[in-house]
Amino acid sequence: MAALDLFGRRWSLRILWELRAGPLGFRPLQKRCDDMSSSVMRQRLTELLDAQVIHQLPDSRYELTPLGEEARHTLDPLARWAERWAATIDPQGADHTDDQSAGRVSHPDTVGDGTPKTGSAD
């Protein structure tokens, strides 16, 4: 339940996704996360650091820990399912991804990070 709570918080999975290719500093990570607010970014990074899913390098960049890498790989089947789901609900627009946001699915009832327009996962 603790893992579902952590990863269910808005932006947590997005941060993991954006760190998949390697370490990023605060500002580049924030940009890749659609310029989320600095305060929310700091809160999520602190939570992920405390959970030992990411760690901060001496140069202040963030990267996935081995546990974080394992969590990301564990979520790969969900990302593949999401792609099939997107193709089912929007056959003409199923290929909404680009190199930076591969695996992120747009849906008419969600905002850019995939959370519902009304309400929050917080």
Secondary structure, DSSP 4 states (H G I P E B T S, - for coil): -HHHHHHHSTTHHHHHHHTTTS-B-HHHHHHHTTT--HHHHHHHHHHHHHTTSEEE-TTS-EEE-HHHHHHHHHHHHHHHHHHHHHHHH-GGG-----TTTTT----TTB-TTS-BSSS---
